[in-house]
Amino acid sequence: MPRDDTESYHYHVMARAIEAVDRLGPKATLDQLAAEMRMSPAHFQRLFSQWAGVSPKRLQQYFTLGHAKALLQDRFTTLETALATGLSGGGRLHDLFLRWEAMSPGDFARGGLGLTIYWGWFESPFGPALVMGTDKGICGIAFSAETTEEHAMQDLTGRWPNATYVEDPMRLRPWVIAAFGQQAEGPVPLFLIGAPFQIKVWEALMRIPSGHVTTYSEIAEAIGHPKAVRAVGTAVGRNPISFLIPCHRALRKSGGLGGYHWGIPVKRALLAWESARLEA
């Protein structure tokens, strides 16, 4: 998945295709979408279905203003019972084995001092992704489609200002393939670097099945701090490992999308893509 190989090219094409599906709306035909991507309709349909997991038409159905509200009504997840009831669905993330450990509070307070963090740029179904990791696992995923690569880099490195950063995408490549690839090719280890309260919130997010959603207040209840909804929202927004720690699955009680650190269009794309794959 480095951006100079064929697989990277396809991810880049599909990232633009997902954006086109969203921008052109539900009335766009297969011919229009294919023309946008400068492909024949048959080739575009085949490639899109292969890489997105669903047809373009299927994904279009989920890019509607009412989709978040429908999710909250139909697929709201009570976190404390989600695992006990076996609620997992057919979503891509639940085919992965995510194992994680967290940095100690003392180490976190030192801003990553003595820690070596490797980084690289990769293409994902949701645009360019900056991935960072230590020897223990992925510690950061940022999307730059709605910001800039410079902003994404400054955002992540600013969280651990005293760490040593080394560009080494090949070291991260197996984990990235397992995270974004069509088939899991091994476990995806995560290394959580955050304050204890943040890590509690991020752990709760990882209990939300793919294709389902929850609310900020539900997360606050699940971690034993029912009155800390605002603090929970802040911790959700500070999640450094986008997609794998699915902060995009947290909505407002009203069904509104709320915020998203890497841009609301990316959040909408994530939710639509997961919902379409769940029902494919």
Contacts in CASP RR format, 6 or more apart in sequence:
PFRMAT RR
TARGET T0000
AUTHOR 0000-0000-0000
METHOD contacts of the structure
MODEL  1
MPRDDTESYHYHVMARAIEAVDRLGPKATLDQLAAEMRMSPAHFQRLFSQ
WAGVSPKRLQQYFTLGHAKALLQDRFTTLETALATGLSGGGRLHDLFLRW
EAMSPGDFARGGLGLTIYWGWFESPFGPALVMGTDKGICGIAFSAETTEE
HAMQDLTGRWPNATYVEDPMRLRPWVIAAFGQQAEGPVPLFLIGAPFQIK
VWEALMRIPSGHVTTYSEIAEAIGHPKAVRAVGTAVGRNPISFLIPCHRA
LRKSGGLGGYHWGIPVKRALLAWESARLEA
1 7 0 8 1.000
1 8 0 8 1.000
1 11 0 8 1.000
1 122 0 8 1.000
1 123 0 8 1.000
1 173 0 8 1.000
1 176 0 8 1.000
1 177 0 8 1.000
1 180 0 8 1.000
1 181 0 8 1.000
2 8 0 8 1.000
2 122 0 8 1.000
2 169 0 8 1.000
2 170 0 8 1.000
2 173 0 8 1.000
3 12 0 8 1.000
3 121 0 8 1.000
3 122 0 8 1.000
3 123 0 8 1.000
3 128 0 8 1.000
8 122 0 8 1.000
8 123 0 8 1.000
9 123 0 8 1.000
10 47 0 8 1.000
10 51 0 8 1.000
11 51 0 8 1.000
11 122 0 8 1.000
11 123 0 8 1.000
11 124 0 8 1.000
11 125 0 8 1.000
11 127 0 8 1.000
11 180 0 8 1.000
12 123 0 8 1.000
12 127 0 8 1.000
13 37 0 8 1.000
13 47 0 8 1.000
14 47 0 8 1.000
14 48 0 8 1.000
14 51 0 8 1.000
14 52 0 8 1.000
14 125 0 8 1.000
15 123 0 8 1.000
15 124 0 8 1.000
15 125 0 8 1.000
15 126 0 8 1.000
15 127 0 8 1.000
15 128 0 8 1.000
15 145 0 8 1.000
16 37 0 8 1.000
17 33 0 8 1.000
17 36 0 8 1.000
17 37 0 8 1.000
17 44 0 8 1.000
17 48 0 8 1.000
17 52 0 8 1.000
17 56 0 8 1.000
18 52 0 8 1.000
18 59 0 8 1.000
18 125 0 8 1.000
18 126 0 8 1.000
18 269 0 8 1.000
18 273 0 8 1.000
19 145 0 8 1.000
19 265 0 8 1.000
19 269 0 8 1.000
20 28 0 8 1.000
20 33 0 8 1.000
20 36 0 8 1.000
20 37 0 8 1.000
21 28 0 8 1.000
21 33 0 8 1.000
21 56 0 8 1.000
21 59 0 8 1.000
21 60 0 8 1.000
21 63 0 8 1.000
22 63 0 8 1.000
22 265 0 8 1.000
22 268 0 8 1.000
22 269 0 8 1.000
22 272 0 8 1.000
24 32 0 8 1.000
24 33 0 8 1.000
24 36 0 8 1.000
25 60 0 8 1.000
25 63 0 8 1.000
26 60 0 8 1.000
26 61 0 8 1.000
26 63 0 8 1.000
26 64 0 8 1.000
28 60 0 8 1.000
30 41 0 8 1.000
30 44 0 8 1.000
30 45 0 8 1.000
30 56 0 8 1.000
30 57 0 8 1.000
31 41 0 8 1.000
33 44 0 8 1.000
33 56 0 8 1.000
34 40 0 8 1.000
34 41 0 8 1.000
34 43 0 8 1.000
34 44 0 8 1.000
34 45 0 8 1.000
37 44 0 8 1.000
39 47 0 8 1.000
44 56 0 8 1.000
45 55 0 8 1.000
45 56 0 8 1.000
48 55 0 8 1.000
48 56 0 8 1.000
49 55 0 8 1.000
49 56 0 8 1.000
50 182 0 8 1.000
51 125 0 8 1.000
51 182 0 8 1.000
52 59 0 8 1.000
52 125 0 8 1.000
52 273 0 8 1.000
52 276 0 8 1.000
52 277 0 8 1.000
53 182 0 8 1.000
53 276 0 8 1.000
53 277 0 8 1.000
53 280 0 8 1.000
54 273 0 8 1.000
54 276 0 8 1.000
54 277 0 8 1.000
54 280 0 8 1.000
58 276 0 8 1.000
58 279 0 8 1.000
58 280 0 8 1.000
59 272 0 8 1.000
59 273 0 8 1.000
59 276 0 8 1.000
61 276 0 8 1.000
62 271 0 8 1.000
62 272 0 8 1.000
62 273 0 8 1.000
62 275 0 8 1.000
62 276 0 8 1.000
63 268 0 8 1.000
63 269 0 8 1.000
63 272 0 8 1.000
67 268 0 8 1.000
67 271 0 8 1.000
67 272 0 8 1.000
67 275 0 8 1.000
68 213 0 8 1.000
68 251 0 8 1.000
68 255 0 8 1.000
68 256 0 8 1.000
68 257 0 8 1.000
68 271 0 8 1.000
69 254 0 8 1.000
69 255 0 8 1.000
69 256 0 8 1.000
71 211 0 8 1.000
71 212 0 8 1.000
71 213 0 8 1.000
71 251 0 8 1.000
71 255 0 8 1.000
71 271 0 8 1.000
71 275 0 8 1.000
72 213 0 8 1.000
72 215 0 8 1.000
72 251 0 8 1.000
72 253 0 8 1.000
72 255 0 8 1.000
75 211 0 8 1.000
75 212 0 8 1.000
75 213 0 8 1.000
75 275 0 8 1.000
76 212 0 8 1.000
76 213 0 8 1.000
76 214 0 8 1.000
76 215 0 8 1.000
76 218 0 8 1.000
77 87 0 8 1.000
77 207 0 8 1.000
77 208 0 8 1.000
77 209 0 8 1.000
77 212 0 8 1.000
77 213 0 8 1.000
77 214 0 8 1.000
77 218 0 8 1.000
77 249 0 8 1.000
78 214 0 8 1.000
78 218 0 8 1.000
79 204 0 8 1.000
79 207 0 8 1.000
79 208 0 8 1.000
79 214 0 8 1.000
79 218 0 8 1.000
79 219 0 8 1.000
79 221 0 8 1.000
79 222 0 8 1.000
80 221 0 8 1.000
80 222 0 8 1.000
81 87 0 8 1.000
82 207 0 8 1.000
82 208 0 8 1.000
82 209 0 8 1.000
82 212 0 8 1.000
83 207 0 8 1.000
87 209 0 8 1.000
87 212 0 8 1.000
88 94 0 8 1.000
88 209 0 8 1.000
89 209 0 8 1.000
89 210 0 8 1.000
89 211 0 8 1.000
89 278 0 8 1.000
90 210 0 8 1.000
90 277 0 8 1.000
90 278 0 8 1.000
91 209 0 8 1.000
91 210 0 8 1.000
91 211 0 8 1.000
91 274 0 8 1.000
91 277 0 8 1.000
91 278 0 8 1.000
92 210 0 8 1.000
92 274 0 8 1.000
92 277 0 8 1.000
93 209 0 8 1.000
93 210 0 8 1.000
93 244 0 8 1.000
93 246 0 8 1.000
93 274 0 8 1.000
94 209 0 8 1.000
94 210 0 8 1.000
95 183 0 8 1.000
95 184 0 8 1.000
96 178 0 8 1.000
96 179 0 8 1.000
96 184 0 8 1.000
96 187 0 8 1.000
96 188 0 8 1.000
97 184 0 8 1.000
97 186 0 8 1.000
97 187 0 8 1.000
97 188 0 8 1.000
98 187 0 8 1.000
98 188 0 8 1.000
98 189 0 8 1.000
98 190 0 8 1.000
98 206 0 8 1.000
98 244 0 8 1.000
99 187 0 8 1.000
99 188 0 8 1.000
99 189 0 8 1.000
99 190 0 8 1.000
100 189 0 8 1.000
100 190 0 8 1.000
100 191 0 8 1.000
100 192 0 8 1.000
100 206 0 8 1.000
101 136 0 8 1.000
101 190 0 8 1.000
101 191 0 8 1.000
101 192 0 8 1.000
102 191 0 8 1.000
102 192 0 8 1.000
102 193 0 8 1.000
102 194 0 8 1.000
102 199 0 8 1.000
103 112 0 8 1.000
103 115 0 8 1.000
103 191 0 8 1.000
103 192 0 8 1.000
103 193 0 8 1.000
103 194 0 8 1.000
105 195 0 8 1.000
105 196 0 8 1.000
107 113 0 8 1.000
107 115 0 8 1.000
108 193 0 8 1.000
108 194 0 8 1.000
108 195 0 8 1.000
110 162 0 8 1.000
111 160 0 8 1.000
111 161 0 8 1.000
111 162 0 8 1.000
111 163 0 8 1.000
112 160 0 8 1.000
112 161 0 8 1.000
112 162 0 8 1.000
112 163 0 8 1.000
112 193 0 8 1.000
113 162 0 8 1.000
113 163 0 8 1.000
114 162 0 8 1.000
114 163 0 8 1.000
114 164 0 8 1.000
115 134 0 8 1.000
115 160 0 8 1.000
115 162 0 8 1.000
115 163 0 8 1.000
115 164 0 8 1.000
116 134 0 8 1.000
116 135 0 8 1.000
116 163 0 8 1.000
116 164 0 8 1.000
116 165 0 8 1.000
116 166 0 8 1.000
117 132 0 8 1.000
117 133 0 8 1.000
117 134 0 8 1.000
117 139 0 8 1.000
117 160 0 8 1.000
117 163 0 8 1.000
117 164 0 8 1.000
117 165 0 8 1.000
117 166 0 8 1.000
118 132 0 8 1.000
118 133 0 8 1.000
118 134 0 8 1.000
118 165 0 8 1.000
118 166 0 8 1.000
118 167 0 8 1.000
118 168 0 8 1.000
118 171 0 8 1.000
118 172 0 8 1.000
119 130 0 8 1.000
119 131 0 8 1.000
119 132 0 8 1.000
119 133 0 8 1.000
119 153 0 8 1.000
119 156 0 8 1.000
119 165 0 8 1.000
119 166 0 8 1.000
119 167 0 8 1.000
119 168 0 8 1.000
119 169 0 8 1.000
119 172 0 8 1.000
120 130 0 8 1.000
120 131 0 8 1.000
120 132 0 8 1.000
120 167 0 8 1.000
120 168 0 8 1.000
120 169 0 8 1.000
120 172 0 8 1.000
121 128 0 8 1.000
121 129 0 8 1.000
121 130 0 8 1.000
121 131 0 8 1.000
121 149 0 8 1.000
121 169 0 8 1.000
122 128 0 8 1.000
122 129 0 8 1.000
122 131 0 8 1.000
122 169 0 8 1.000
122 172 0 8 1.000
122 173 0 8 1.000
122 176 0 8 1.000
122 180 0 8 1.000
123 129 0 8 1.000
124 143 0 8 1.000
124 180 0 8 1.000
124 243 0 8 1.000
125 180 0 8 1.000
125 273 0 8 1.000
126 143 0 8 1.000
126 145 0 8 1.000
126 243 0 8 1.000
126 266 0 8 1.000
126 269 0 8 1.000
126 270 0 8 1.000
126 273 0 8 1.000
127 143 0 8 1.000
127 144 0 8 1.000
127 145 0 8 1.000
128 143 0 8 1.000
128 144 0 8 1.000
128 145 0 8 1.000
128 149 0 8 1.000
129 141 0 8 1.000
129 142 0 8 1.000
129 143 0 8 1.000
129 144 0 8 1.000
129 176 0 8 1.000
129 180 0 8 1.000
129 242 0 8 1.000
129 243 0 8 1.000
130 140 0 8 1.000
130 141 0 8 1.000
130 142 0 8 1.000
130 143 0 8 1.000
130 144 0 8 1.000
130 149 0 8 1.000
130 152 0 8 1.000
130 153 0 8 1.000
130 156 0 8 1.000
131 138 0 8 1.000
131 140 0 8 1.000
131 141 0 8 1.000
131 169 0 8 1.000
131 172 0 8 1.000
131 175 0 8 1.000
131 176 0 8 1.000
132 138 0 8 1.000
132 139 0 8 1.000
132 140 0 8 1.000
132 141 0 8 1.000
132 156 0 8 1.000
132 165 0 8 1.000
132 172 0 8 1.000
133 139 0 8 1.000
133 140 0 8 1.000
133 172 0 8 1.000
133 175 0 8 1.000
133 191 0 8 1.000
134 191 0 8 1.000
136 189 0 8 1.000
136 191 0 8 1.000
137 175 0 8 1.000
137 189 0 8 1.000
137 190 0 8 1.000
137 191 0 8 1.000
138 172 0 8 1.000
138 175 0 8 1.000
138 179 0 8 1.000
138 188 0 8 1.000
138 189 0 8 1.000
138 190 0 8 1.000
138 191 0 8 1.000
138 241 0 8 1.000
138 244 0 8 1.000
139 190 0 8 1.000
139 191 0 8 1.000
139 192 0 8 1.000
139 193 0 8 1.000
139 240 0 8 1.000
139 241 0 8 1.000
140 156 0 8 1.000
140 240 0 8 1.000
140 241 0 8 1.000
140 242 0 8 1.000
141 179 0 8 1.000
141 240 0 8 1.000
141 241 0 8 1.000
141 242 0 8 1.000
141 243 0 8 1.000
141 244 0 8 1.000
142 152 0 8 1.000
142 153 0 8 1.000
142 155 0 8 1.000
142 156 0 8 1.000
142 240 0 8 1.000
142 242 0 8 1.000
142 262 0 8 1.000
143 152 0 8 1.000
143 242 0 8 1.000
143 262 0 8 1.000
143 263 0 8 1.000
143 266 0 8 1.000
144 151 0 8 1.000
144 152 0 8 1.000
144 262 0 8 1.000
145 262 0 8 1.000
145 265 0 8 1.000
145 266 0 8 1.000
146 262 0 8 1.000
146 263 0 8 1.000
146 264 0 8 1.000
146 265 0 8 1.000
146 266 0 8 1.000
147 262 0 8 1.000
147 263 0 8 1.000
152 262 0 8 1.000
155 261 0 8 1.000
156 240 0 8 1.000
157 163 0 8 1.000
157 165 0 8 1.000
159 193 0 8 1.000
159 238 0 8 1.000
159 240 0 8 1.000
160 193 0 8 1.000
174 185 0 8 1.000
174 186 0 8 1.000
175 188 0 8 1.000
175 189 0 8 1.000
177 185 0 8 1.000
178 184 0 8 1.000
178 185 0 8 1.000
178 186 0 8 1.000
178 187 0 8 1.000
178 188 0 8 1.000
179 188 0 8 1.000
179 243 0 8 1.000
179 244 0 8 1.000
180 243 0 8 1.000
188 244 0 8 1.000
190 241 0 8 1.000
190 244 0 8 1.000
190 245 0 8 1.000
192 199 0 8 1.000
192 202 0 8 1.000
192 241 0 8 1.000
192 245 0 8 1.000
193 240 0 8 1.000
194 240 0 8 1.000
197 225 0 8 1.000
197 231 0 8 1.000
197 235 0 8 1.000
198 235 0 8 1.000
198 238 0 8 1.000
198 239 0 8 1.000
200 223 0 8 1.000
201 219 0 8 1.000
201 223 0 8 1.000
201 232 0 8 1.000
201 233 0 8 1.000
201 235 0 8 1.000
201 236 0 8 1.000
201 239 0 8 1.000
202 235 0 8 1.000
202 239 0 8 1.000
202 241 0 8 1.000
202 245 0 8 1.000
202 247 0 8 1.000
204 219 0 8 1.000
204 222 0 8 1.000
204 223 0 8 1.000
205 219 0 8 1.000
205 236 0 8 1.000
205 239 0 8 1.000
205 245 0 8 1.000
205 246 0 8 1.000
205 247 0 8 1.000
205 249 0 8 1.000
205 250 0 8 1.000
206 244 0 8 1.000
206 245 0 8 1.000
206 246 0 8 1.000
207 222 0 8 1.000
208 214 0 8 1.000
208 246 0 8 1.000
208 249 0 8 1.000
208 250 0 8 1.000
210 246 0 8 1.000
210 274 0 8 1.000
210 277 0 8 1.000
210 278 0 8 1.000
211 249 0 8 1.000
211 271 0 8 1.000
211 274 0 8 1.000
211 275 0 8 1.000
211 277 0 8 1.000
211 278 0 8 1.000
212 249 0 8 1.000
213 249 0 8 1.000
213 250 0 8 1.000
213 251 0 8 1.000
213 271 0 8 1.000
214 249 0 8 1.000
214 250 0 8 1.000
214 251 0 8 1.000
215 250 0 8 1.000
215 251 0 8 1.000
215 252 0 8 1.000
215 253 0 8 1.000
216 229 0 8 1.000
216 232 0 8 1.000
216 233 0 8 1.000
216 236 0 8 1.000
216 250 0 8 1.000
216 251 0 8 1.000
216 252 0 8 1.000
216 253 0 8 1.000
217 226 0 8 1.000
217 229 0 8 1.000
217 232 0 8 1.000
217 253 0 8 1.000
219 232 0 8 1.000
219 233 0 8 1.000
219 236 0 8 1.000
219 250 0 8 1.000
220 226 0 8 1.000
220 227 0 8 1.000
220 228 0 8 1.000
220 229 0 8 1.000
220 231 0 8 1.000
220 232 0 8 1.000
223 232 0 8 1.000
225 231 0 8 1.000
225 232 0 8 1.000
233 250 0 8 1.000
236 247 0 8 1.000
236 250 0 8 1.000
237 247 0 8 1.000
237 259 0 8 1.000
237 260 0 8 1.000
237 261 0 8 1.000
238 261 0 8 1.000
239 245 0 8 1.000
239 247 0 8 1.000
239 261 0 8 1.000
242 248 0 8 1.000
242 261 0 8 1.000
242 262 0 8 1.000
243 270 0 8 1.000
246 270 0 8 1.000
247 260 0 8 1.000
247 261 0 8 1.000
248 260 0 8 1.000
248 266 0 8 1.000
248 267 0 8 1.000
248 270 0 8 1.000
248 271 0 8 1.000
249 271 0 8 1.000
251 257 0 8 1.000
251 258 0 8 1.000
252 258 0 8 1.000
257 264 0 8 1.000
257 267 0 8 1.000
257 268 0 8 1.000
258 264 0 8 1.000
259 267 0 8 1.000
260 266 0 8 1.000
260 267 0 8 1.000
END
